[in-house]
Amino acid sequence: MMKQYAGIEQQPDGTLKGRTLDQRLHATFMLPGFYYPEITKVTDKTKLIYPFTGTDQNFLAIKKYVIGSPIDLAGIASQQHYPNDTYMMRLAEMYLIYAEAAIGNNGSTTDAKAIDYFNKVHTRAGLPPYEVAGTNGTGPLTLDMVFSERFKEFAMEGMAWYDLVSLHYWNPAKAFSILNSQDRGLFFTRPDQMPNPTQWTFTKTSWFAERTVIANEGNFLLPIPNVELSQAPNLQKPPVDYP
């Protein structure tokens, strides 16, 4: 996930290192040294600066949906009871769906409206607008760019799996490649200084062995249970188009 943020790059020794202008990182994950003035620590009533212990047990934590303690919310919250709104669909999702639809099966697009909608999400995160041409142009907008934007925008919202399922319908090899290339191990997160770090280094912990999954046609989808197959054997037949 950290690789998705521009400015955090993989190093020759296998670590990740850097910083990003993407404001979504601070709002989604707590890294050592990140300051949250809206969150008061219950223990000593100070404002939260995510700590750095200096040991390889120092991991990042989830920030999204964490809105503070009862002290910060005027008494209208308690444990497991917070006044968060539940949204069914975000405008950012509609913008990125449009961009993905404009790409279609072509691999990329230069459609002006698709680029504009993509940039409404991209620049909201504090990033410079994406340009197809010109001095800072990087070429047509690709599906990989839209996926990366979705992963960052909807991180911790339970959206990535549905993106992969959708992708699997027409490009299963790419869906498997995304899953199988993820390092799901634990990473020690070190700031370059405390307080007010300017960059972080993410190092794989040597003592945690489970790092990858093996996704394929045999385990990507759950099989239809035998009870349902015995009652509706037509479920085993190939799907047909609607007339």
Residue pairs with C-beta under 8 A, 6 or more apart in sequence:
1 29
1 151
1 155
2 8
2 16
2 187
2 202
3 9
3 10
3 16
4 148
4 151
4 152
5 20
5 22
5 24
5 25
5 152
6 20
6 21
6 22
6 127
7 18
7 19
7 20
7 21
7 22
8 16
8 17
8 18
8 19
8 20
8 200
8 202
9 16
9 17
9 18
10 16
11 17
14 204
15 201
15 202
15 203
15 204
16 187
16 201
16 202
17 199
17 200
17 201
17 202
18 199
18 200
19 198
19 199
19 200
21 126
21 127
22 125
22 126
22 127
22 152
23 125
23 126
24 125
24 152
24 153
24 155
25 31
26 34
26 63
27 63
27 64
28 62
28 63
28 64
28 152
28 155
28 156
29 60
29 61
29 62
29 63
29 64
29 155
30 36
30 50
30 60
30 61
30 62
30 63
31 50
31 60
31 189
31 191
31 197
31 200
32 50
32 51
32 52
32 58
32 60
32 189
32 190
32 191
32 194
32 197
32 200
33 49
33 50
33 52
33 191
33 193
33 194
33 195
33 196
33 197
34 49
34 50
34 63
35 47
35 48
35 49
35 195
36 47
36 48
36 49
36 50
36 63
37 47
38 67
38 68
38 72
39 47
39 48
39 66
39 67
39 68
39 69
39 72
40 46
40 47
40 48
40 68
40 69
40 71
40 72
41 47
41 48
41 69
42 69
42 71
45 71
49 195
50 61
51 58
52 58
52 190
52 191
52 194
56 188
56 203
56 205
56 207
57 188
58 188
58 189
58 190
59 186
59 187
59 188
59 189
60 187
60 189
62 156
64 155
64 156
64 157
65 84
65 156
67 73
67 77
67 82
67 84
68 77
69 77
70 77
70 78
73 82
73 83
76 83
77 83
90 154
92 120
92 121
92 124
92 153
92 154
93 153
93 154
93 159
95 117
95 118
95 120
95 121
96 117
96 118
96 121
96 146
96 149
96 150
96 153
98 113
98 114
98 117
99 109
99 114
99 115
99 117
99 118
99 141
99 146
100 143
100 146
102 109
102 111
102 113
102 114
103 109
103 114
103 141
103 142
103 143
103 146
105 170
107 142
107 143
108 139
108 140
108 141
108 142
108 143
109 115
109 140
109 141
110 132
110 140
110 141
114 141
115 130
115 132
115 141
118 130
118 141
118 145
118 146
118 149
119 129
119 130
121 149
121 153
122 129
122 130
122 149
123 129
125 152
125 153
128 136
130 138
130 141
130 145
131 137
131 138
132 138
132 139
132 140
132 141
147 163
147 167
147 178
150 159
150 160
150 163
151 160
151 163
154 160
164 175
164 178
164 179
165 175
167 174
167 175
167 178
168 175
168 176
168 220
168 221
172 217
172 220
175 215
175 220
176 215
176 216
176 220
179 213
179 215
180 212
180 213
180 214
180 215
182 212
182 213
183 204
183 211
183 212
184 210
184 211
184 212
184 213
185 204
185 205
185 208
185 209
185 210
185 211
186 204
186 205
186 208
187 202
187 203
187 204
187 205
188 202
188 203
188 204
188 205
189 200
189 201
189 202
190 200
190 201
190 202
190 203
191 197
191 199
191 200
192 198
192 199
192 200
192 201
204 211
224 235
224 236
228 235
229 235
229 236
